[in-house]
Amino acid sequence: MADSRPYIGGQAVIEGVMMRAPKCLSVAVRRPDGSIIVREGPLRAKLLTGPLSKIPGLRGVIMLFESLSLGYGALRFSAEQQLSEEERQSTKESGAAVGLSVALAIAMFILLPQGLTTGLAKLLGVQWDLTSPTFHVVTGAFKLFVFTAYLSLISRIDEVKRVFQYHGAEHKTIFAYEAGKALTVANVRAESRLHPRCGTTFLVVVIAVSIVLGAGASPVLLPNAHGTSGWILTFLLRLALLPFVAAISYELQRISARHCTTGPLRVLLYPGFLFQKITTREPDDTQIEIAIAAMEMARVRELENAADGATRDDQVHVFADFSGLSEAVAQIGLPRAAE
């Protein structure tokens, strides 16, 4: 990518795509009537742009929590666009729903694998000490199994399939942007839907790191763990290690994205690519248009802010179709992506 080209990453949302540049963010969504709504504005994530975001290790934890917050906001905005005005007024955001989602994730991806490992040991009639590498490796294998099963099952839901298609459109658009190509539907469609910096790949790295870190920390921090109390303490230790797992995983993914995209080291990315084959689908042209819309608005707003130093409040734009958005981008007077 050229030095003048700002780094932009993304996320699929409901019938849309979010794109995030260093200092701004845009969310483009296709409404039920076919129109396109785009919300764009400054990146309100002080930790992501502050000095702490430059510190290796700490920046991984910051990136995780800020990304979850920004992603949830974009997802909520996209969901609102699929509702009528009456439905929006009657729908209230619930903090309990967010808390329940976090609890379910912990139960499914931490508590359940550990429980399955204990159950398997009893079924086989073997004794796996809670501090033994075998216990943690088997738990990690169950994590991978649960993760794979979960993705495979939800991918059968029609609404989720469409989100996965937008995920593919997001990756293809980022690839075209990074290659300096004009952001046309034809150019974007020709790109790969498998990207080395994908969040799915990050989760695979998280599972691998959690196995190693859990196996290493458990004997040191819980040398006498046994029985029910030891089982609970082991579970709590896994929760406590999550920030460290996130920090290490983030640094490893940064390294792999820089040094493993070509040559023999590319083989290290294949496990993540295999899971991306589940979480991404080939998009249709209308979905690619939405990804391009999000990218173009994020890109031109980033360049505009860099040019005049201004930071405007959030702006919402509604376009009848994709051509209307292209005209609006051209009127801003900044170079197109390929220029």
matplotlib code that plots the C-alpha trace (Angstrom):
import matplotlib.pyplot as plt

x = [0.0, 1.3, 2.5, -0.2, -2.9, -4.4, -4.9, -8.6, -10.1, -13.7, -16.5, -19.6, -22.9, -26.6, -27.1, -24.0, -20.3, -18.4, -15.0, -12.6, -9.8, -7.2, -9.3, -12.8, -15.4, -18.2, -21.1, -23.0, -26.3, -28.8, -32.3, -35.3, -36.4, -33.0, -31.6, -28.2, -27.7, -24.2, -23.2, -19.7, -17.8, -14.8, -13.5, -14.6, -12.2, -9.6, -7.6, -7.2, -5.6, -3.8, -0.2, -1.2, -2.2, 1.4, 2.6, 3.1, 1.0, -1.2, -2.4, -3.9, -6.2, -7.2, -7.8, -10.0, -12.3, -12.5, -13.2, -16.0, -17.5, -17.3, -18.5, -21.5, -22.4, -22.2, -24.3, -27.0, -27.1, -27.4, -30.2, -32.2, -32.2, -34.1, -37.0, -39.9, -40.1, -42.6, -40.4, -37.4, -39.3, -40.5, -37.1, -35.0, -31.4, -30.8, -27.6, -28.9, -28.9, -25.2, -24.3, -26.2, -24.3, -21.0, -22.1, -23.1, -19.8, -17.9, -20.0, -19.7, -16.0, -14.4, -16.7, -18.1, -14.7, -13.3, -16.4, -16.1, -12.5, -13.4, -16.3, -14.0, -11.5, -14.2, -15.5, -12.0, -11.3, -8.1, -6.9, -5.8, -4.4, -5.8, -2.2, -1.1, -0.4, -2.7, -5.7, -5.1, -4.4, -7.6, -9.5, -8.1, -9.1, -12.7, -12.6, -11.7, -14.5, -17.1, -16.0, -16.1, -19.5, -20.9, -19.8, -21.1, -24.5, -25.1, -23.9, -27.0, -29.2, -30.3, -29.7, -26.2, -25.4, -26.0, -23.8, -21.1, -21.6, -21.0, -18.0, -16.7, -17.5, -15.6, -12.5, -12.6, -13.0, -10.0, -7.9, -8.8, -8.1, -4.8, -3.8, -4.6, -7.3, -10.3, -13.2, -15.5, -17.7, -15.8, -12.4, -13.6, -15.3, -12.0, -10.2, -10.0, -12.4, -9.8, -7.8, -4.8, -6.0, -9.6, -11.2, -11.9, -8.1, -7.6, -9.9, -8.0, -4.8, -6.6, -7.4, -3.8, -2.4, -4.9, -3.7, -0.1, -0.6, -3.0, -0.7, 2.2, 0.4, -1.7, 1.2, 2.8, -0.2, -2.3, 0.2, -2.2, -5.4, -7.6, -11.2, -14.2, -12.4, -9.4, -11.7, -13.4, -10.1, -8.8, -11.9, -11.4, -7.7, -8.7, -10.9, -8.1, -5.7, -8.0, -6.4, -2.9, -4.2, -5.7, -2.4, -0.2, -2.6, -2.8, 1.0, 1.2, -1.4, 0.4, 3.6, 1.9, 0.1, 3.4, 5.7, 3.5, 1.4, 3.9, 6.5, 6.7, 5.5, 2.1, 1.3, 0.9, -2.1, -3.9, -5.8, -7.3, -8.2, -9.9, -12.3, -12.7, -14.2, -17.0, -17.4, -17.1, -19.3, -19.1, -21.1, -23.5, -23.0, -25.4, -23.4, -20.1, -21.7, -22.3, -18.7, -17.4, -19.7, -18.4, -14.8, -15.2, -16.8, -14.2, -11.4, -12.5, -13.4, -10.0, -8.2, -10.5, -9.7, -6.0, -6.2, -7.9, -7.5, -11.2, -13.1, -16.8, -19.6, -21.3, -23.0, -25.8, -26.3, -29.1, -28.7, -31.4, -28.8, -25.1, -24.7, -25.9, -23.2, -20.5, -21.6, -21.5, -18.0, -16.9, -18.3, -16.2, -13.3, -10.8, -8.9, -10.7, -9.1, -7.1, -5.7]
y = [0.0, 3.5, 5.6, 8.2, 5.6, 5.4, 2.0, 0.9, -2.2, -3.3, -5.5, -6.9, -5.8, -6.5, -5.7, -3.6, -3.0, -0.8, 0.6, 2.1, 4.5, 5.8, 8.9, 8.2, 5.5, 4.8, 2.4, 1.7, -0.2, -1.3, -0.5, -2.7, -0.3, -0.6, 2.8, 3.2, 5.0, 5.9, 7.2, 8.6, 10.7, 10.9, 7.8, 8.3, 5.8, 7.8, 4.8, 3.7, 7.0, 7.7, 6.9, 3.7, 2.3, 2.2, 0.0, -3.6, -6.0, -3.3, -2.2, -5.7, -5.4, -1.8, -2.9, -5.8, -3.8, -0.7, -2.9, -4.7, -1.3, 0.2, -3.0, -3.2, 0.4, -0.3, -3.5, -1.7, 1.1, -1.5, -3.3, -0.1, 0.5, -2.7, -1.5, 0.8, 4.1, 2.6, -0.4, 1.8, 3.8, 0.7, -1.0, -0.2, -1.0, -3.4, -3.6, -7.0, -8.3, -7.4, -8.9, -12.1, -12.4, -12.1, -14.7, -17.1, -16.6, -17.4, -20.4, -21.8, -21.2, -21.5, -23.3, -25.9, -27.1, -27.5, -29.5, -31.6, -32.4, -33.5, -35.6, -37.3, -38.1, -39.8, -41.6, -43.0, -43.8, -41.7, -39.1, -35.8, -33.5, -30.0, -28.7, -31.2, -30.2, -33.0, -31.4, -28.0, -29.4, -31.5, -28.5, -26.5, -29.1, -29.0, -25.2, -25.6, -28.2, -26.0, -23.0, -24.9, -26.4, -23.0, -21.4, -24.3, -24.2, -20.5, -20.4, -22.3, -19.4, -17.3, -14.0, -15.1, -16.2, -12.7, -11.3, -13.7, -12.5, -8.9, -10.2, -11.5, -8.1, -6.3, -8.4, -8.1, -4.3, -3.9, -6.0, -3.8, -0.7, -1.9, -2.8, 0.7, -0.4, 1.7, 0.6, -0.7, -3.8, -5.7, -4.9, -5.8, -9.0, -10.3, -10.1, -12.9, -13.1, -14.5, -11.8, -12.3, -9.7, -11.1, -11.3, -15.0, -15.6, -13.7, -16.0, -19.0, -17.5, -16.8, -20.5, -21.5, -18.9, -19.9, -23.5, -22.6, -19.9, -22.0, -25.0, -22.8, -20.7, -23.3, -25.4, -22.1, -20.3, -23.3, -26.1, -27.9, -27.5, -30.6, -31.6, -29.3, -26.2, -26.7, -27.1, -23.8, -22.0, -23.3, -21.8, -18.5, -18.5, -18.9, -15.8, -13.9, -14.8, -13.4, -10.0, -11.6, -14.0, -11.0, -9.1, -11.9, -12.9, -9.4, -9.1, -12.5, -11.5, -8.2, -10.2, -12.8, -10.1, -8.4, -11.3, -14.3, -13.2, -14.4, -17.1, -20.4, -18.7, -18.2, -21.8, -20.3, -18.4, -21.5, -22.5, -19.0, -19.2, -22.5, -20.9, -17.8, -20.2, -20.6, -17.0, -15.4, -16.1, -14.8, -11.6, -10.4, -7.1, -5.2, -6.3, -5.3, -1.8, -1.4, -2.4, 0.1, 2.8, 2.3, 2.3, 5.4, 7.4, 6.4, 7.0, 10.5, 11.6, 10.6, 12.4, 15.5, 15.6, 15.3, 18.1, 20.7, 19.5, 19.7, 17.1, 17.2, 15.6, 12.5, 12.9, 10.7, 10.4, 8.6, 7.7, 6.2, 4.0, 3.4, 5.8, 8.6, 7.8, 7.8, 11.3, 12.6, 11.2, 12.9, 16.2, 16.2, 16.9, 14.4, 11.8, 8.5, 5.4, 4.6, 8.1]
z = [0.0, -0.8, 2.1, 1.4, 1.5, 5.0, 6.6, 6.6, 8.1, 8.3, 9.6, 8.2, 9.8, 9.1, 5.4, 5.4, 6.1, 8.5, 7.4, 9.9, 9.0, 11.5, 12.4, 11.1, 10.6, 8.2, 8.1, 4.9, 5.0, 2.3, 3.5, 2.7, -0.1, -1.8, -0.8, 0.8, 4.1, 5.2, 8.6, 8.8, 11.3, 13.5, 15.3, 18.9, 20.5, 22.3, 23.5, 19.9, 18.9, 22.2, 23.2, 25.0, 21.6, 20.6, 23.4, 22.4, 24.5, 25.9, 22.5, 21.8, 24.9, 23.9, 20.3, 21.4, 23.8, 21.5, 18.5, 20.3, 21.3, 17.8, 16.2, 18.5, 17.7, 13.9, 14.3, 16.2, 13.6, 10.8, 12.6, 13.1, 9.3, 8.8, 11.0, 10.4, 12.3, 14.7, 15.3, 16.0, 18.6, 20.4, 20.4, 23.4, 23.8, 26.7, 28.6, 29.9, 26.4, 26.0, 29.3, 28.4, 25.1, 26.9, 29.5, 26.7, 24.9, 28.1, 28.8, 25.3, 24.6, 28.0, 30.4, 28.0, 26.5, 30.1, 31.0, 27.9, 28.8, 32.3, 30.9, 28.3, 31.0, 33.1, 30.0, 29.2, 32.8, 32.9, 35.3, 33.7, 36.3, 36.0, 35.7, 33.1, 29.5, 28.3, 30.1, 28.4, 25.0, 25.1, 26.3, 23.4, 21.0, 22.3, 22.0, 18.4, 17.9, 19.6, 17.6, 14.3, 15.2, 16.2, 12.9, 10.8, 12.5, 12.3, 8.7, 7.8, 8.9, 5.9, 7.7, 8.9, 5.4, 4.1, 6.8, 5.7, 2.1, 3.3, 5.1, 1.8, 0.1, 2.9, 2.4, -1.4, -1.2, 1.2, -1.1, -4.1, -2.1, -0.8, -4.4, -5.5, -7.9, -8.8, -6.5, -9.1, -8.7, -11.4, -9.7, -6.3, -7.4, -8.8, -5.4, -2.8, 0.1, 2.4, 4.2, 6.7, 9.1, 9.5, 12.9, 12.3, 11.9, 15.1, 17.0, 15.7, 17.0, 20.3, 20.7, 20.0, 22.4, 25.1, 25.0, 25.4, 28.0, 30.0, 30.0, 31.1, 33.7, 35.4, 37.0, 38.2, 39.6, 40.6, 41.5, 43.8, 41.8, 42.2, 42.7, 42.3, 43.8, 41.6, 38.6, 39.4, 40.0, 36.7, 35.0, 36.8, 35.8, 32.1, 32.5, 34.1, 31.3, 28.6, 28.4, 28.1, 25.5, 23.5, 23.8, 22.6, 19.8, 18.5, 18.3, 16.6, 14.0, 13.3, 12.6, 10.4, 8.4, 7.7, 7.1, 6.2, 3.3, 0.7, 0.5, 2.5, 5.8, 4.2, 5.3, 8.8, 7.6, 6.3, 9.5, 9.6, 5.9, 6.4, 9.0, 6.8, 4.2, 6.6, 7.8, 4.3, 1.2, -2.3, -2.4, -5.1, -6.9, -4.6, -1.5, -3.1, -3.8, -0.1, 0.8, -1.7, -0.4, 3.2, 1.9, -0.2, 2.5, 5.1, 2.7, 1.4, 4.9, 6.2, 3.4, 3.9, 7.6, 6.8, 4.2, 6.2, 9.8, 10.4, 12.4, 11.7, 13.7, 12.5, 9.1, 7.7, 4.0, 2.1, -1.5, -3.8, -5.4, -5.8, -8.6, -6.4, -3.8, -6.5, -7.6, -4.0, -3.5, -6.8, -5.6, -2.5, -4.9, -3.5, -5.6, -6.2, -4.8, -7.9, -8.3]

ax = plt.figure().add_subplot(projection="3d")
ax.plot(x, y, z, "-o")
ax.set_aspect("equal")
plt.show()
